[in-house]
Amino acid sequence: ASSPIVVLSAESVPVGYINSPGTESPETAAAMPMTPFISLIPLGSSLRSVLIAMLHGEREVAVTDKGRFVGVVNFDSLQRSMGRGESADIAAE
């Protein structure tokens, strides 16, 4: 699966994402509909916090460090992390 295109504010705060197969030009991707992030999860949050956000309908969860975007967690990234036996604390990809 391809990674989403994350839309950031001028202050590098994640505001939403665009699902894209990755073949579009930046101009084409900018014209696609954006899905807003429902919540932002701080770097180092528990797996439980991320799963709660996902169970409330978020497919992609933005991870921030001091309010600035550092990555996205989704079911695919969680599955890869569990397969590698990584810690239950969230590290952005």
C-alpha positions in Angstrom: 0.0 0.0 0.0 1.2 3.5 -0.7 1.6 6.2 1.9 -0.8 9.1 2.1 0.2 12.6 1.1 0.1 14.6 4.3 -1.1 18.2 4.1 0.6 20.6 6.5 -0.2 24.1 7.7 2.4 26.9 7.4 3.6 25.9 10.9 4.1 22.2 9.9 1.0 21.1 11.8 -0.7 18.2 10.0 -4.2 19.2 8.9 -5.2 16.2 6.7 -4.1 13.7 4.1 -4.7 12.7 0.5 -5.0 9.0 -0.5 -2.9 8.7 -3.6 -1.5 5.7 -5.4 1.7 7.7 -5.8 1.6 8.2 -9.5 0.1 11.7 -9.6 2.0 14.9 -10.2 2.0 17.4 -7.3 -0.5 19.5 -9.2 -2.9 16.5 -9.7 -2.6 15.4 -6.1 -3.3 19.0 -4.9 -6.7 18.8 -6.7 -7.7 15.5 -5.0 -10.0 15.6 -1.9 -8.3 15.9 1.5 -9.4 13.9 4.5 -8.8 15.9 7.7 -7.1 14.3 10.7 -9.5 13.9 13.6 -6.8 13.9 16.2 -3.0 14.3 16.6 -1.0 11.8 18.6 2.2 12.9 20.4 5.3 11.0 19.6 5.8 8.3 22.3 2.1 7.7 22.9 0.9 4.3 23.8 -0.4 1.8 21.2 -3.7 2.0 23.1 -4.0 5.7 22.2 -3.5 5.1 18.5 -5.8 2.1 18.4 -8.6 4.2 20.1 -8.2 6.9 17.5 -8.3 4.2 14.7 -11.4 2.6 16.2 -13.1 6.0 16.1 -12.7 6.0 12.4 -9.2 7.3 11.6 -7.5 5.3 8.9 -4.3 7.5 9.2 -3.2 8.9 12.5 -0.8 11.9 12.5 2.1 11.7 14.9 3.5 15.0 16.2 6.5 16.1 18.3 5.8 19.4 20.1 3.0 20.1 17.7 5.0 19.5 14.5 4.4 16.7 12.1 6.8 13.7 12.3 4.9 10.8 10.7 1.8 8.8 10.1 0.6 5.6 11.8 -1.9 3.3 10.1 -2.9 -0.3 10.3 -0.2 -1.3 7.8 2.6 0.4 9.7 1.3 -1.2 13.0 1.3 -4.6 11.4 4.8 -4.2 10.2 6.0 -3.0 13.6 4.4 -6.0 15.3 6.0 -8.3 12.9 9.4 -6.9 13.8 8.6 -7.2 17.6 9.0 -3.5 18.2 8.0 -1.7 21.4 4.4 -0.7 22.0 5.3 3.0 22.1 4.6 4.8 18.9 7.5 5.8 16.6 6.6 7.7 13.5 7.4 6.2 10.1 
